[in-house]
Amino acid sequence: MTAPLQGSLFDQTDELLLGPLDGLRRTGLGSGAWLDLLPGWLRGADALFGELAGSVPWRAERRRMYEREVDVPRLLSFYGEGDPLPHPVLDEARAALDAHYADELGEPFVTAGLCFYRDGRDSVAWHGDRTGRSATQDTMVAILSVGDPRDLALRPRGGGAASMRLPLGHGDLVVMGGSCQRTWEHAIPKSTRAVGPRISIQFRTRGVR
């Protein structure tokens, strides 16, 4: 059962419009890792949430953990290189990110992974996107969030409490770059508060998962 979306009081429009990326603010995390943040990059984000929630072919997964299979606590969908994205504004977002980070990244974002957090019980555990080239090379992962805000927690790799929490939703953009996937971990913790659903769209480069 998906909780109802609580619409943003500051974004009461169905018009989808991306803002400029010159408002991104960078935070250095140390060891070559950094994070860029731009709240409210997408205007009309609640309308996009509704379209994605209803049209994306979401799938539930099970994974083996501690010698038994368990449900993955979120719904997933993945668009590989060359696959058409589920909404034109996501093509616009990826093109804008490619242009903005072209000199620094040196390659385009080519895949999009979508996660649907239906309520506070859905989550993702501490991890870094270290499958593929990102295990040994610097990269970027850009995340656009629509729906109700959920905390993105970050901490240095190696364990411990979260060093940073960013409530992301309603069109917010965060980009994790440099060594962030190797030297830091991130998570979406479960929440005991009454929170509505959120969809995150993660843009990645070739060979990074």
C-alpha positions in Angstrom: 0.0 0.0 0.0 1.6 3.3 -1.1 1.1 6.3 1.2 -0.4 9.4 -0.4 1.9 12.1 -1.7 1.8 15.3 0.2 2.3 18.0 -2.5 4.7 20.8 -2.1 3.2 24.1 -1.1 5.9 25.9 -3.1 5.4 24.0 -6.4 1.7 24.1 -7.2 2.0 23.6 -11.0 1.7 20.8 -13.6 4.2 22.6 -15.8 7.5 20.7 -15.9 10.5 23.1 -16.0 14.1 22.6 -15.2 16.0 25.6 -13.7 19.6 26.6 -14.4 22.4 24.6 -12.9 24.5 27.6 -11.9 22.8 27.5 -8.5 24.5 24.2 -7.6 26.5 24.5 -4.4 29.5 22.2 -3.8 30.5 20.7 -0.4 34.0 19.1 -0.2 33.9 15.8 1.8 37.6 15.1 1.9 39.8 12.5 0.3 38.8 13.8 -3.2 35.0 13.3 -2.6 32.4 16.1 -3.0 28.7 16.7 -3.2 26.7 19.2 -5.3 23.2 20.2 -4.2 20.5 22.2 -5.9 17.1 22.3 -4.1 14.0 22.5 -6.4 15.8 22.1 -9.7 12.7 20.7 -11.3 9.5 22.8 -11.2 6.3 20.6 -11.4 8.1 17.7 -9.7 4.9 16.4 -8.1 3.2 16.1 -11.5 6.2 14.1 -12.7 6.0 11.9 -9.6 2.4 11.0 -10.5 3.3 10.2 -14.1 6.3 8.0 -13.2 4.4 6.2 -10.4 1.7 5.2 -12.8 3.6 4.5 -16.0 7.0 3.0 -15.1 7.2 -0.8 -15.2 8.1 -1.1 -11.5 9.4 -4.5 -10.3 9.9 -6.0 -6.9 13.1 -7.9 -6.3 14.2 -10.5 -3.8 17.9 -10.8 -2.7 19.7 -13.4 -0.7 20.9 -12.1 2.7 22.1 -14.1 5.7 21.3 -17.4 4.1 17.7 -16.5 3.2 15.9 -14.6 0.5 14.3 -11.3 1.5 12.2 -8.7 -0.3 14.1 -5.6 -1.5 12.4 -2.8 0.5 11.6 -0.6 -2.6 10.5 -1.0 -6.2 13.0 -0.7 -9.0 13.2 0.0 -12.7 16.4 0.4 -14.9 17.0 2.1 -18.2 20.2 1.0 -19.9 22.3 2.8 -22.4 20.1 3.6 -25.5 16.8 2.8 -23.8 14.1 5.5 -24.1 13.5 7.2 -20.8 10.0 7.1 -19.3 9.4 10.9 -19.6 10.9 13.6 -21.9 11.9 15.8 -19.0 14.3 13.1 -17.9 16.0 13.4 -21.3 16.2 17.1 -20.8 17.6 16.7 -17.3 20.3 14.2 -18.5 21.3 16.5 -21.4 21.6 19.5 -19.0 23.8 17.5 -16.6 25.9 16.3 -19.5 26.5 19.9 -20.7 27.2 21.2 -17.2 29.7 18.5 -16.2 31.2 17.9 -19.6 34.6 19.4 -18.8 34.9 17.9 -15.3 33.4 14.5 -16.0 34.6 14.0 -19.6 31.8 11.6 -20.6 28.0 11.6 -20.7 25.5 10.1 -18.3 24.1 7.1 -20.1 21.9 5.0 -17.7 19.0 5.8 -15.4 18.0 3.7 -12.4 14.7 4.5 -10.7 13.8 3.6 -7.1 10.2 3.9 -5.7 10.1 4.4 -1.9 6.4 3.8 -1.1 6.5 4.8 2.5 8.9 5.0 5.5 9.3 1.3 5.6 11.1 1.3 2.2 14.8 2.0 2.4 18.3 1.3 1.0 21.1 0.2 3.3 24.6 1.8 3.5 26.5 1.3 0.3 28.6 3.0 -2.4 28.0 2.6 -6.2 31.2 0.5 -6.6 30.1 -2.0 -9.2 32.2 -1.6 -12.3 34.7 1.2 -13.0 33.7 3.2 -9.9 35.5 0.6 -7.7 38.8 2.1 -8.8 38.0 5.4 -10.7 36.4 8.7 -9.8 32.9 9.2 -11.2 29.6 11.1 -10.7 26.1 9.9 -9.8 23.4 12.5 -10.2 20.1 12.0 -8.4 16.9 13.8 -9.1 14.2 13.3 -6.4 10.4 13.7 -6.8 7.7 13.1 -4.3 7.9 13.5 -0.5 11.3 14.2 0.9 13.4 11.4 2.4 16.8 11.7 4.1 19.8 10.8 2.1 22.3 9.9 4.8 26.1 10.0 4.2 29.1 8.8 6.2 32.8 8.1 5.5 33.4 4.5 4.4 34.1 2.2 7.3 31.0 2.5 9.4 29.6 4.8 12.1 26.8 7.2 12.4 25.7 9.5 9.5 27.9 12.5 9.1 25.3 14.3 6.9 21.6 14.0 6.2 19.9 15.7 3.2 16.1 15.7 2.9 15.6 15.2 -0.8 12.2 15.4 -2.7 10.0 17.8 -4.8 12.5 18.2 -7.6 15.8 18.4 -5.6 19.1 17.5 -7.3 22.2 16.0 -5.7 25.4 15.0 -7.5 28.0 12.8 -5.7 31.4 13.2 -7.4 35.1 12.6 -7.2 36.0 9.6 -5.0 32.6 9.7 -3.2 31.5 6.2 -4.2 34.8 4.7 -3.0 35.5 6.7 0.1 31.9 7.4 1.4 28.7 5.5 1.8 25.1 6.6 1.5 21.7 5.3 2.5 18.0 6.0 2.6 17.1 5.0 6.2 13.8 3.7 7.2 11.5 6.3 8.9 9.1 5.9 11.7 7.5 9.2 10.8 4.5 9.4 8.5 6.2 10.0 5.2 4.7 9.8 1.7 6.2 8.2 -1.4 9.3 9.3 -3.2 10.9 8.4 -6.5 14.6 8.9 -7.2 16.2 8.9 -10.6 19.9 8.1 -10.6 21.9 9.1 -13.7 25.2 7.2 -14.1 28.0 6.9 -16.6 28.9 3.8 -18.6 30.1 0.9 -16.6 29.0 2.2 -13.2 26.2 0.6 -11.0 
